[in-house]
Amino acid sequence: MELEGAPRSAIAYIFSIESAWYWLSIALVAASVFVVTLVTEPPLIYVRYILGALMLLFLPGYAIVETLYPRGDELSPLERLALAIGLSFAVLPLIGLALNYTPWGIGLGPVLISTNALTIALLTTALVRKVKIFRMRAHSYPHFCS
């Protein structure tokens, strides 16, 4: 079983269509940071609300789900969505609690930085885990990537 167009190395995998989820998530984080920090007046304020809600209520949980279940076939898409939203609701109070005991406190800047740093770290961890799975498959089935 040989798949045409399958990535031949870990670097090729990172820049292939299989890792588009990672680059899209990073782009959403960057767009959210950009819009939340710079937009303050209508009509773009509504974009700020949407991206801010996505940044807080979905992306951290999505990053956790991708890290915990890197293969993608362990959960259905609906289960992944529900778990991502639930985990986001669980992790945000923990971030707030940790920030409360820092000199910066709970404000827009510290919440923005800490939430996005955690999300990017978890997304990168998920990418590394997926690359390891790709390498195991390539090693188990050498014709898969040749």
Secondary structure, DSSP 8 states (H G I E B T S, - for coil): ---TT--SSHHHHHTSGGGHHHHHHHHHHHHHHHHHHH--STTTHHHHHHHHHHHHHTHHHHHHHHHH--SS-SS-HHHHHHHHHHHHHHHHHHHHHHHHTSTT-SSHHHHHHHHHHHHHHHHHHHHHHHHHHHHHHHHH-GGG--
